[in-house]
Amino acid sequence: MMSLTAALGLTVLILAVFFAFNSGLYDHWYAFFRVIHVGFAVLWVGGGAFLTLLAVRAERANDEEELATIARQAAFAGQWIFSPAGAIVFLAGIALMINTDWGWGKFWIAIGLLGFISSFVTGVAVLAPMSKRITVLVEEKGVRAPETQALLRKILLIARVDVAVLMVVVIDMVTKPFA
């Protein structure tokens, strides 16, 4: 099964490069960086939105075990998937700006950068330390302990706000208001 996954990933990568360098609408490098920018944004924001929806479902069902599982998965995804994807989105965005003549003074660019900075700071300064604290609480007091559940609900609320910020950035990037 892993070889199928690797083959699918490689196929997508090859098609992305092929399509980018055969774009009739954009300069080849611009198209290449745009594919990277959008593809990793989908992974980052879509993954966060999906985990948020699962957390809402678990909260509504009052399923303490499921909340803890989702928080563990979110901690893993945040560190090993969302953080690297966010960095790639940021760097590809910079490359996009270098490969165009739009200029940095646009409202939509400022909103995108502010949203990225907000999410980055939230992840590093809030979500990552809280995730570590939750791990300790689960080990010391258990999943059902009131302190554990309170912190789980708090981290999932903060993550929900972070995803909302990122969704606003996506809308901003697509619509480019006040351009």
MODELLER restraints for C-alpha pairs under 7 A, 6 or more apart:
rsr = mdl.restraints
at = mdl.atoms
rsr.add(forms.Gaussian(group=physical.xy_distance, feature=features.Distance(at['CA:16:A'], at['CA:35:A']), mean=6.74, stdev=0.5))
rsr.add(forms.Gaussian(group=physical.xy_distance, feature=features.Distance(at['CA:17:A'], at['CA:32:A']), mean=6.52, stdev=0.5))
rsr.add(forms.Gaussian(group=physical.xy_distance, feature=features.Distance(at['CA:20:A'], at['CA:28:A']), mean=6.08, stdev=0.5))
rsr.add(forms.Gaussian(group=physical.xy_distance, feature=features.Distance(at['CA:20:A'], at['CA:31:A']), mean=4.89, stdev=0.5))
rsr.add(forms.Gaussian(group=physical.xy_distance, feature=features.Distance(at['CA:20:A'], at['CA:32:A']), mean=4.82, stdev=0.5))
rsr.add(forms.Gaussian(group=physical.xy_distance, feature=features.Distance(at['CA:20:A'], at['CA:35:A']), mean=6.92, stdev=0.5))
rsr.add(forms.Gaussian(group=physical.xy_distance, feature=features.Distance(at['CA:21:A'], at['CA:28:A']), mean=4.81, stdev=0.5))
rsr.add(forms.Gaussian(group=physical.xy_distance, feature=features.Distance(at['CA:21:A'], at['CA:31:A']), mean=6.99, stdev=0.5))
rsr.add(forms.Gaussian(group=physical.xy_distance, feature=features.Distance(at['CA:21:A'], at['CA:32:A']), mean=6.76, stdev=0.5))
rsr.add(forms.Gaussian(group=physical.xy_distance, feature=features.Distance(at['CA:23:A'], at['CA:31:A']), mean=6.86, stdev=0.5))
rsr.add(forms.Gaussian(group=physical.xy_distance, feature=features.Distance(at['CA:30:A'], at['CA:96:A']), mean=5.72, stdev=0.5))
rsr.add(forms.Gaussian(group=physical.xy_distance, feature=features.Distance(at['CA:30:A'], at['CA:99:A']), mean=5.66, stdev=0.5))
rsr.add(forms.Gaussian(group=physical.xy_distance, feature=features.Distance(at['CA:33:A'], at['CA:92:A']), mean=5.42, stdev=0.5))
rsr.add(forms.Gaussian(group=physical.xy_distance, feature=features.Distance(at['CA:33:A'], at['CA:95:A']), mean=6.50, stdev=0.5))
rsr.add(forms.Gaussian(group=physical.xy_distance, feature=features.Distance(at['CA:33:A'], at['CA:96:A']), mean=5.94, stdev=0.5))
rsr.add(forms.Gaussian(group=physical.xy_distance, feature=features.Distance(at['CA:34:A'], at['CA:96:A']), mean=6.61, stdev=0.5))
rsr.add(forms.Gaussian(group=physical.xy_distance, feature=features.Distance(at['CA:36:A'], at['CA:92:A']), mean=6.44, stdev=0.5))
rsr.add(forms.Gaussian(group=physical.xy_distance, feature=features.Distance(at['CA:37:A'], at['CA:89:A']), mean=4.73, stdev=0.5))
rsr.add(forms.Gaussian(group=physical.xy_distance, feature=features.Distance(at['CA:37:A'], at['CA:92:A']), mean=5.15, stdev=0.5))
rsr.add(forms.Gaussian(group=physical.xy_distance, feature=features.Distance(at['CA:37:A'], at['CA:93:A']), mean=6.18, stdev=0.5))
rsr.add(forms.Gaussian(group=physical.xy_distance, feature=features.Distance(at['CA:40:A'], at['CA:85:A']), mean=5.38, stdev=0.5))
rsr.add(forms.Gaussian(group=physical.xy_distance, feature=features.Distance(at['CA:40:A'], at['CA:88:A']), mean=6.89, stdev=0.5))
rsr.add(forms.Gaussian(group=physical.xy_distance, feature=features.Distance(at['CA:40:A'], at['CA:89:A']), mean=5.92, stdev=0.5))
rsr.add(forms.Gaussian(group=physical.xy_distance, feature=features.Distance(at['CA:41:A'], at['CA:89:A']), mean=5.99, stdev=0.5))
rsr.add(forms.Gaussian(group=physical.xy_distance, feature=features.Distance(at['CA:44:A'], at['CA:82:A']), mean=4.96, stdev=0.5))
rsr.add(forms.Gaussian(group=physical.xy_distance, feature=features.Distance(at['CA:44:A'], at['CA:85:A']), mean=5.80, stdev=0.5))
rsr.add(forms.Gaussian(group=physical.xy_distance, feature=features.Distance(at['CA:44:A'], at['CA:86:A']), mean=6.43, stdev=0.5))
rsr.add(forms.Gaussian(group=physical.xy_distance, feature=features.Distance(at['CA:45:A'], at['CA:163:A']), mean=6.69, stdev=0.5))
rsr.add(forms.Gaussian(group=physical.xy_distance, feature=features.Distance(at['CA:45:A'], at['CA:166:A']), mean=6.43, stdev=0.5))
rsr.add(forms.Gaussian(group=physical.xy_distance, feature=features.Distance(at['CA:48:A'], at['CA:163:A']), mean=6.15, stdev=0.5))
rsr.add(forms.Gaussian(group=physical.xy_distance, feature=features.Distance(at['CA:49:A'], at['CA:163:A']), mean=6.10, stdev=0.5))
rsr.add(forms.Gaussian(group=physical.xy_distance, feature=features.Distance(at['CA:51:A'], at['CA:74:A']), mean=6.81, stdev=0.5))
rsr.add(forms.Gaussian(group=physical.xy_distance, feature=features.Distance(at['CA:52:A'], at['CA:160:A']), mean=5.90, stdev=0.5))
rsr.add(forms.Gaussian(group=physical.xy_distance, feature=features.Distance(at['CA:55:A'], at['CA:67:A']), mean=6.20, stdev=0.5))
rsr.add(forms.Gaussian(group=physical.xy_distance, feature=features.Distance(at['CA:55:A'], at['CA:70:A']), mean=6.43, stdev=0.5))
rsr.add(forms.Gaussian(group=physical.xy_distance, feature=features.Distance(at['CA:55:A'], at['CA:156:A']), mean=6.97, stdev=0.5))
rsr.add(forms.Gaussian(group=physical.xy_distance, feature=features.Distance(at['CA:58:A'], at['CA:66:A']), mean=5.97, stdev=0.5))
rsr.add(forms.Gaussian(group=physical.xy_distance, feature=features.Distance(at['CA:58:A'], at['CA:67:A']), mean=5.79, stdev=0.5))
rsr.add(forms.Gaussian(group=physical.xy_distance, feature=features.Distance(at['CA:59:A'], at['CA:67:A']), mean=6.90, stdev=0.5))
rsr.add(forms.Gaussian(group=physical.xy_distance, feature=features.Distance(at['CA:64:A'], at['CA:143:A']), mean=6.78, stdev=0.5))
rsr.add(forms.Gaussian(group=physical.xy_distance, feature=features.Distance(at['CA:64:A'], at['CA:144:A']), mean=6.32, stdev=0.5))
rsr.add(forms.Gaussian(group=physical.xy_distance, feature=features.Distance(at['CA:65:A'], at['CA:143:A']), mean=6.51, stdev=0.5))
rsr.add(forms.Gaussian(group=physical.xy_distance, feature=features.Distance(at['CA:68:A'], at['CA:143:A']), mean=6.60, stdev=0.5))
rsr.add(forms.Gaussian(group=physical.xy_distance, feature=features.Distance(at['CA:68:A'], at['CA:152:A']), mean=6.89, stdev=0.5))
rsr.add(forms.Gaussian(group=physical.xy_distance, feature=features.Distance(at['CA:71:A'], at['CA:152:A']), mean=6.89, stdev=0.5))
rsr.add(forms.Gaussian(group=physical.xy_distance, feature=features.Distance(at['CA:75:A'], at['CA:131:A']), mean=5.98, stdev=0.5))
rsr.add(forms.Gaussian(group=physical.xy_distance, feature=features.Distance(at['CA:106:A'], at['CA:179:A']), mean=6.27, stdev=0.5))
rsr.add(forms.Gaussian(group=physical.xy_distance, feature=features.Distance(at['CA:107:A'], at['CA:178:A']), mean=6.40, stdev=0.5))
rsr.add(forms.Gaussian(group=physical.xy_distance, feature=features.Distance(at['CA:107:A'], at['CA:179:A']), mean=6.89, stdev=0.5))
rsr.add(forms.Gaussian(group=physical.xy_distance, feature=features.Distance(at['CA:108:A'], at['CA:172:A']), mean=5.86, stdev=0.5))
rsr.add(forms.Gaussian(group=physical.xy_distance, feature=features.Distance(at['CA:108:A'], at['CA:173:A']), mean=6.51, stdev=0.5))
rsr.add(forms.Gaussian(group=physical.xy_distance, feature=features.Distance(at['CA:108:A'], at['CA:176:A']), mean=5.21, stdev=0.5))
rsr.add(forms.Gaussian(group=physical.xy_distance, feature=features.Distance(at['CA:108:A'], at['CA:177:A']), mean=5.99, stdev=0.5))
rsr.add(forms.Gaussian(group=physical.xy_distance, feature=features.Distance(at['CA:111:A'], at['CA:169:A']), mean=6.71, stdev=0.5))
rsr.add(forms.Gaussian(group=physical.xy_distance, feature=features.Distance(at['CA:112:A'], at['CA:169:A']), mean=5.29, stdev=0.5))
rsr.add(forms.Gaussian(group=physical.xy_distance, feature=features.Distance(at['CA:112:A'], at['CA:172:A']), mean=6.98, stdev=0.5))
rsr.add(forms.Gaussian(group=physical.xy_distance, feature=features.Distance(at['CA:112:A'], at['CA:173:A']), mean=6.87, stdev=0.5))
rsr.add(forms.Gaussian(group=physical.xy_distance, feature=features.Distance(at['CA:115:A'], at['CA:165:A']), mean=6.23, stdev=0.5))
rsr.add(forms.Gaussian(group=physical.xy_distance, feature=features.Distance(at['CA:115:A'], at['CA:166:A']), mean=6.37, stdev=0.5))
rsr.add(forms.Gaussian(group=physical.xy_distance, feature=features.Distance(at['CA:115:A'], at['CA:169:A']), mean=6.03, stdev=0.5))
rsr.add(forms.Gaussian(group=physical.xy_distance, feature=features.Distance(at['CA:119:A'], at['CA:162:A']), mean=5.99, stdev=0.5))
rsr.add(forms.Gaussian(group=physical.xy_distance, feature=features.Distance(at['CA:127:A'], at['CA:155:A']), mean=6.57, stdev=0.5))
rsr.add(forms.Gaussian(group=physical.xy_distance, feature=features.Distance(at['CA:130:A'], at['CA:155:A']), mean=6.80, stdev=0.5))
rsr.add(forms.Gaussian(group=physical.xy_distance, feature=features.Distance(at['CA:134:A'], at['CA:148:A']), mean=6.38, stdev=0.5))
rsr.add(forms.Gaussian(group=physical.xy_distance, feature=features.Distance(at['CA:134:A'], at['CA:151:A']), mean=6.79, stdev=0.5))
rsr.add(forms.Gaussian(group=physical.xy_distance, feature=features.Distance(at['CA:134:A'], at['CA:152:A']), mean=6.95, stdev=0.5))
rsr.add(forms.Gaussian(group=physical.xy_distance, feature=features.Distance(at['CA:137:A'], at['CA:148:A']), mean=5.77, stdev=0.5))
rsr.add(forms.Gaussian(group=physical.xy_distance, feature=features.Distance(at['CA:138:A'], at['CA:148:A']), mean=6.48, stdev=0.5))
rsr.add(forms.Gaussian(group=physical.xy_distance, feature=features.Distance(at['CA:143:A'], at['CA:149:A']), mean=6.88, stdev=0.5))
